[in-house]
């Protein structure tokens, strides 16, 4: 019997798609699955329905970095229960930090950007993205290992287990790094990762003020506004809107790329979308290689026209 | 204060990616300084300037092409330490962190700056692993870095906003691309870079013993699934209507 731990971020509404995805994947490679989260528990009924037999909540002090508390909690847990054969993490910053630190403490390899995982007689075989998501590497790992899994690589499926047993463990008693303050970015409208429509803006918008068109179109389509790394780096919009390798992975029914050239780092975060529309003035922009409808044109002229047409229709 | 900036020579991103028979990246062609590293080098230089110190580069590489290191030395780093050993081919992120940790100890640096991930392997875990190897705090995914006395203060990006995090020196920082504007090398810098010391060290010289128990073999590498391009139109005033018609066909309006 192999034991898997699944490390998932807490969620304000008590459950997350990410938890369902990771538990589904864990169940494929292990017959004894446990959920680890921090601060507040996830819905124990749903955790159980996705196959977790227990849920461990690590106490997290607001002044600490998440990884410092969760690593301490997982060390205590391993000391009490034994080390798991495999640990799965989400690709968030905290997920990567926890995985990195545990890999050193436990002397285990960590494989990131995982999109698929299978059990083999002497370990695991994973598929993970390399070189900006342009290639898929199939890698065989023997012995215990850690895997950081990309969002939306697995379709969540329940297996009908009974509610997960609840447990609590302490975090770190003291840490060297201290969180002094936090700024929460609140955005109205649907959540970027689960919105049915995502409208994203890039450098082609020309100026930060033009991002309002992206918000406006997203609003008209009942969607969320996203961004390329370039305009996040330029400070036009907050990081929470970034779509791509170092941001969020989205797979909506419709993705509208406005003035985004389509660097591999961006494409890896959105090419799973069902339908893609792209507007860009460079006819050779890589975004057109993935677009179902590509418009070669100036986004600062096309986008306001689309908004005007939709408004007109609303008014009618 | 001595600051070590981790850098990585990566295959030229403008050339097609090639793999060896064993699935490892073919690094025999032209290599360049990973673009993400230029931000780390810049942050390291600013921390050194603010504290009256210097920057040393640390890398694990078997490339004999001096261009990537010269590019970072030309920005103002004083010297470079290179871990190079035939046994390091295909090293995983954990081995990489252990080797870089040995370089940091050897350099006497008190602060380490890395990028958040490399362009090729792009695991995004090495900074946290390196911090753990050294037993130092990890200030990862920083979009802004400053020095307050003996504390490094960073603005860390999070999924929902930002945090301000402080840790005393020694510590490891990873910085996001775009966090600072990397300086251009001056002509003087480029000339000076040619005479700055580059020291190559083997695993034995670094005192790193490889852990043979972990097996990590590449079975194969293939192109990521692509998408077929659809219709492409050139805007002559009709594109907005075509987009709205496309939305209509999807029945999302």
Interface residues (C-beta under 8 A of the other chain):
Chain A: X9 X65 X67 X68 X92 X93 X94 X96 X97 X99 X100 X101 X103 X104 X105 X107 X108 X109 X110 X111 X112 X113 X123 X125 X129 X130 X131 X132 X133 X134 X135 X136 X137 X138 X139 X140 X141 X142 X143 X148 X175 X176 X177 X178 X179 X180 X181 X182 X183 X184 X185 X196 X197 X221 X222 X229 X230 X232 X233 X234 X238 X239 X240 X245 X246 X248 X253 X254 X268 X271 X275 X276 X277 X279 X283 X288 X289 X290 X291 X292 X293 X294 X295 X296 X297 X298 X301 X302 X305 X306 X308 X309 X310 X313
Chain B: X17 X19 X23 X25 X92 X93 X94 X97 X116 X117 X119 X120 X121 X122 X123 X124 X125 X126 X127 X128 X129 X131 X132 X133 X136 X137 X138 X139 X140 X141 X143 X153 X156 X157 X158 X159 X160 X161 X162 X163 X164 X165 X166 X167 X168 X171 X176 X177 X178 X179 X211 X213 X214 X215 X216 X217 X218 X219 X220 X221 X222 X223 X224 X225 X226 X227 X229 X230 X231 X232 X233 X234 X235 X239 X240 X241 X242 X243 X244 X246 X247 X250 X252 X253
